[in-house]
Amino acid sequence: MLIKTAGYGRLLLVACSFLFFFLGCAAQAAKPEVYIQTLKNKHYRMMVAGKPYIVKGVCYNPIPIGANHEYNWWADPNKPWITDGKLMKEMGVNTIRLYQVGEDPQAVKQVIGDLYKLYGIRTILGDWLGFWEYPCPFYGDKDFREKVTQQVLSMVRLYKDEPGVLGWILGNENNYSCLGQVNPWSSPEVDKEPDPQKQKLMRFEIYYSLVNQISKEVHKIDFRHPVGLGNGELIGLDSAAKFCPDVDFVACIIYRGKTFGNLFHSLRVTFDKPLLMAEFGADCYDAYLAKEDQNMQAFFLQSQWGQIYENLYNGKEGEGNCIGGTVFEWTDEWWKHDQDNPESWKAHDTESSWSNGSYYSDIRAPGNKNMNEEWFGIVALGPDLENGLNKRILRKAYYVIREFWKNPVIKKPKKNKAR
């Protein structure tokens, strides 16, 4: 009897050991590849494969000279992402942001896979959430909301298991449509409300509720990667705090010149979520002196990255709520100024599109228009071809950011004299 009991005990011990082993393996397998920690001091830190990760990235859309946003670069036989990926790795880029995936899943997977396997560069995938639908995005329409939702979920199902995926961003500056500024929309319920201020709040509720529902559905499909809310500035985030609590981070699109001001603190008190600076930067054309100015662009970008680093989880000062940034943008886009004129896509247009006093160096340009949409690349495009691609010409900002990432000494840059 004693012998049998001892034998059963050993069997039970072995069985328990195997059980704990398999449970441990299952727990390890279930652990998210990418997630954001909340530290004891309330700072936020992104973790990737068990290690802290600071997003050091670029917005990527390699349109060649002579083409526009409809160009299918995913199918380009010259594979621009291979050439660009090598340059990115040498710079220290670890992430690219894509606003929308291509139509061919195999081509998209190849881009994600090549960048990750060859250069260790991860990819944030995004969706416009129907923002550019004609005549407008009908966020109050049930069928439109369902179409947008299924489009995002299809993307997540297709790419969630691809090595190299860092996360998802829903929308970009879609909140501006709630203000009636860009792609305005309404609904029967909103139209019945006579107060314009209440109408705006109703649109925010409709839109952010949709984003929240999509985020919840994404989490059901993919718990291994975080979901971000793409938002222009901080506009509407007081409503997002009420109606969009299930996103993991805010992906902010912001152009405030050399400093982001009170952005980090304002987000803390308005919508306390981790912050990815998902689009920011400076163009490289001096609209006042009418010439390229690489020093101006590099000055602004170095200052902006300094602000980001001050507000990381390990920053000595700041809010500790920033997880990094993706600068706008990798290469110039020659098609942007006159989008309906194909002939203009072959010329690097120097006419400014809009005004922003925060970029004070050339604000005295005619009409105070100093923002040049075709000149935001930290890499310029040359008309000559190399390996079938427009020649990549590295601007000063490329080298300045590279050196900052290697040695991120936080200091106030010398004042760039306004002209």
N, C-alpha and C positions, 0 to 999 in steps of 0.2 A: 504493500500500500504506500509506504513511504517512497519507494523507488518510483512508482507510477506518478505520484504527486510531484516529485522532483523533475521527472521527465516532462510533465505537463507545464511546469513552471518555466523550464528552459524553452519549450516550444512557444509559450506565451511571450517570453522575453524576446525571442527571435521575431515573432510576428509583430510585436509592438515596434521593434527596431525598424523593420521594413515599412510599417505604417508611417512612422515619423519621417523616415527617409523620403517616401513618396509624397507625403503632405508637404514636406520642405521643398521638394522639387516643384510641386504644383504651385506653392506660394511664390517661389522664385519666378516661375513661368508667368504667373498672373501679375507680377509687379509691372507697373507702367514703364515703358521705355523712356518716356519723357514726362516729367511732372514738375509742378512748382511747389516748393516747400514754403511754409510760413515759419520763420525762425522765432525764437523766444522773444527777441526784441521787435517782433512784428515786421521785420524785413522779409522780402520775398526773394527766393533763389530758385532759378531753374536748374533741374537735375536731368542729366542725360546719361544713360547707361551707368548710373550710380555716381556720377561725378558732377561737380558744379559746372554750369555752362553759361557763358555770357554770349548773347547773340551779337556777333560782329558780322553784319551782313550788308547786302545790296539788293535793291529792287532790280529785277532782271527781265528784260524784254528786248532781245537783240534784233531789232529791225534794221535791215541794211539800208544804205542810201538808195533812194528811188522807190521805196516801198512804204506802206503805211501799216496801221495796226491790224489790218486784215491779213497780213503776210503770215504764212504758216511756217514759222521758223523751226518748228518741231520736226518738220520733214526735210529741212535743208540738208542735202547730201554732204555739205561741207562741215556739218556739225559744229556750229559756232560755240556751243557750250564746252566743247573740248578745248578749243583755243582759249576761251574766256576762263574756264576752270583752272587752267594752268596759271594764268596771270592772277586769278583770285587767290589761289593757294599761296603764291609767292608774296602776296600782299598781306595775307593773314585772315582773309574772309573764311568764315565757317558756315555761313548760311546765305541762301538766296530766298527772296520772296517772289512768288508768282501770283499775279492778281487773278488769273483764271487759267484752268488747265486746257490743253488742246483737245481736239475731238477724237484723236486716235489714241486709245489707252496704251497701246504698245509703244508708241513714240514717247508718250509722257513717262512711262516706266523706264524707257532707255535713258532719258535725260536725268531723271532722279537717280537711277542706278549708276550711270557714268560719273556724275559729279561726286557721288558718295564713295564709290569704289576706287576711283582714280585719285581723288583729291580730298576726300574726307569732308566734303561740303554737304550739309543737310539742306532740305527744302521745306519751306512753308508754303502750303497750297491754299489758294483762296477761291472765292466765288463772288461775283458781282451782286448776287441776289437780285437779278433782274433789273439792276439800276439803269441800264442803257436800253431797256425795252422801249419800242416806239408804240404809241406816242408818249407813254410814261409808265413807270412802275405802279401797278395797281395794288398797293400793299393792303388795301381794305377789301379786296376781292378774294373770296374763298378759293376759287379755282386758281387764281394767280399765286396765292400763298402756297397752295398744294404743289403747283408746278415748281416753284422755287425750292421748296423743301425737298422734293424728290430729286431734283438736280444735285443738291448738295449731298444728300445721302448716297446717291449713285457714285459721286466722286469719292466719298469716304470709303465705301465698300471696295471700290477699285484699287485704292492706293494705301489703305491703312496698314497693310502688311509689307509694304515696300521698305527695305532698309534705306535709311536716309531721310525719311519723312520726319519733320520736327513738330509739325502741328498744322492747325487750320485757322484761317481768318475769314470771318463772315462779313462781307461787304467792305466798303472802303470809306467813302464820304457820303453814304446814303442818308445820313441824318440831315444833310442840307436840303434834301427833297421835302422833308417835313416842314421846313421854313418857307418853302416856295421859291428858293433861290435857284436850285438846279433840278431839272426833271420834276417839276411840281406835280402833285397828285392830290386827290381827295376821295371822299366816299359819301354816300347818301347821309350817313349819320353825321359826318363832319359838316356837310353843307347845311344841315338843319340848325347848326349852332351859329348864332349871330355874332358872338364875340370872337374876334380874330385870335386873341391870346388863348382862349379855350380851344379854338380849332387847332392851333399849333400843338397844344398839350395832348389833344386827342390823337393827332397824327403820330406824335412820339410814342404814345401808348400802343397804338396799332403796330407801328414798325418794330419797336423793341420787344413787344410780346412775340412777334413772329421770330425774331432772332433768338429769343430765349427758347421757344419751342423747338427750333431747329437744333440749338445747342444740346438740349436734353435728348433729342433723338440721336444726335451724333454720339453722345456719351454712351448710349445703349449699344451702339454698333462698335465703337472704338473707345476703350477706356485707357489706351496706351499713349494717347497724344492729347495735348490741351487744345481748347477751342477759344479763339479770340474774337472780340467785337471790333471790327474796323470802324473808326469814328473820326470825323473831321473835327479837330480841336477837341474841346471838352463840352461842346454844345450838345445839350440834350441828356447829358449823363446823370443829371438829377432824376430824370424820368427813367433812365436805364437802371438806376439803383432800385427802383420800385418794380420794374417790369422785366428786367433782364438779369436776374441774379445768378443764372446758371452758366454764364460764360466764365472761363478760367482766367482771362486777362483782357485788358483793353489794348487794342492796336491803334495807336494814335497817329493821325496824319496832321502834321503841324509845320508851319513856316513862320518862325518868329525871329529870324535873323540870327545873331551870334549867341543869344541866350534864350532859354525856354521860360525864363521868368519864374512865376509861381506855379507852373504847371504841375510839378510833382506833389507839392503840398495841396494844391486845389483838388487833385484827384483823390488824395487821401481823405479829405473831408467830404467830398461829393460822392464818390463811388470807389470805395477802398478795394481796388483790385490791382494785381501786378500790371505794370505798364511796359509795353513794347513800343518803342518809337519806330513805328512801322513805315513811316515816310517822312523824311525831312531832308534838308540839303540846301544848296546854293548854286545858282547858275554861274557860268564862267565868262559871261559877256558883260562888259561895262557899257550900259546903254547911254551913259552921259558922254564918255569919251569915244564911243562907237568903236570899240576894239576888244579883243579877247583879253581877259585879265585872270590868269591862273592864280595869282597871289591872292586876289580877293576871294575866290572860291575856297582856296585852301585855308585862309584865315577863318572864314565862317565855319567850315566843317571841323576844323581843329577845336574851335571853341564849343561847338555843339557836342562833339564827342567828349570833351572835358566835362560838360554838364551831365551827360549820361553816366560817366564813370563816378562822378560825385554822388549820384543817387542810386548806385548799385547796392546790393546787400552788404558789400564789404567797403563801401565808401566811408571815408572818415567824417564827411558831412553829408547832409541831404536826407531824404526821406527813406532811402533803402527800398523803394518800391519799383525800381526800374530793372528790367531783365536784359536790356541791350537795345540794339536798333538795327534797322535796315535802311541805309541811306539811299535817297533818290538822286541819281540812279547810276547804273553801271556804264552804259553808253548813251551818247546823244541820240535823239530821235528827230531826224530831219523832216519829218512829215507833219509835225504838230501845229505849226503856225497857220498854215493854209490847208486845212485837212481835205477840202473838196477839190483841190487843184493838183492833180498828179504831177504836173510839170514842176511845181514848186518843191516837190519831195526830193528833187535832184540838187537843190541848192540849200545851203545852210543859212536859213533866214535870220536876219539880225534885228527884225522889228519886234519890239517888246509887246507882250500881250496884256499885261496888267500891272498894277502898282502895288508895292509893298514897302512902306516906310521903314520897316525893321531892317531891310537891306539898304542901309543908309548911304553906302559908298557911291551909288549912282542914282539916287532918288531925284537929283536935279535934271534928269533926262526930260526931253519934251513931254509935256503932259504928265510928268512924274511916273511914266510907264517905264519900269526898270526890270521887269521879270521876263526873262527870255526862255520860253518853254523848250526851245531846241538845243539849249546849251547846259543842261544839268548833269551831263555825264562826267564821271571822274576819269572816264576813258573816252577820248575823241575818236571819231571815225575819219579815215582818210579815203579819198576817192580811188587810190590804187588798191589792187587786190593782192592779198597774200594767202595762198592756199584756198583761193576761191572766196575769201571774205574781205570786206573792207578792212584796210590796215588799222590795227589797234594802236592808238597813240596815247601813251600814259601821261596824264596831266600831273601837275605838282601835287594836287590833293591826294592822288594815289599814294605817293611817297610819304606825304605828311601823315596821313592816317596810318599807314603801315608802321611808321616809326612810333607813333603814339601808342598803337596797340602793343608794340614790343616793350615800350617803356612808358607806361601811362602815368607820367608825372602830371598831377593836376595843378595847373597854375593859370592865372589870368593872362591871356595873350596880350601883347602890346596893342594899343589902340591903332586901328587902321585908319589913317586920316581920311575924313570925308572930303570929297572934292567939291 
